[in-house]
């Protein structure tokens, strides 16, 4: 069955996410030279986007530390006040989500609004010898980074980087000056998002089989497929139509290439780490319940006493707003020092959406600077 859409109804079969080469060749011959050129350009661009591009951090920086699990990227002036450490999501994509594009970068926004020294965790793709790393291994390297920065930082945790930051703040409260949790799943039993239902609907054996299939790693390509299948019509059909219809628009292609170079290049995760996250944090909600053991101690979120900013996305279908905002009832920070904010948009938009970066993150940066 073909989807009728101006100029492409003969080109895009409904049953497949990309074009069959033989069908495409036949269409090119039938349509004539002008459409042939357009179709050829589309094929070249599709190959470039999905197979060749690689993500690149947008803002000038240096590498302060090169550890087993991450590279610590450093921005700004190292002598400018308490450092602000941004922990990128541990969810299968690179740190480019926090430093996406010039004029559309969280790091750039923080630097422009009162924070002179900013750092970013750039988590490495797990290799076979990393398959048995645990949550503790990642917490250890966060502590190494903080100590290298003088032992006290402002922490900004994005998505799953948020529960890592919350763990650090609960385990070592003296190391954290202020804490921002953006789209962070802290109380994973809260809300009714699709990710929560998916995790609880699938037995642990399902995730174990995925890890086994990846040779002991949770392959980024498996996670990418899962994210795409949450909105299949967008990823397998609408995106290709949009690309085809804008194939002669350089500005559109540049924007698309920047996004897809990040989105289509997921990183692998240690299998043991991944299964701990799924079972202990998402299925059993141990962090919120005060039963998670991190670096030899049972972590109590009430040990967090620093100022805390909780940022949620109104239409976030990865981390329901209740999972972020519910942290206010679990931490020990006085209510007067807790800010809760829900902004329009979805999950990715919290960190790289142009409107959120222009309308909300500047005053979050200024809030951090005041503390």
Secondary structure, DSSP 8 states (H G I E B T S, - for coil): -B---TTTTTT-BTT-SS--HHHHHHHHHHH-HHHHHHHHHHHHHHHIIIII------S--EEEEE-SSEEEEEEE-TTSSS-EEEE---SSS-GGGGS-BTTB-HHHHHHTTT--EEEEEEE----GGGTT--HHHHHHHHHHHHHHTTS-EEEEEETHHHHHHHHHHHH-GGGEEEEEEES--SSTTSS--HHHHHHHHS-HHHHHHHHHHTTTEE-HHHHHHHHHHHTHHIIIIIHHHHHHHTTT-HHHHHHHHHHHHHHT----EEHHHHHHIIIIIIIS-HHHHT--EETTEE--GGG--SEEEEEEETT-SSS-HHHHHGGGGTS-S-GGGEEEEEESS-TTHHHH-HHHHHHTHHHHHHHHHH-
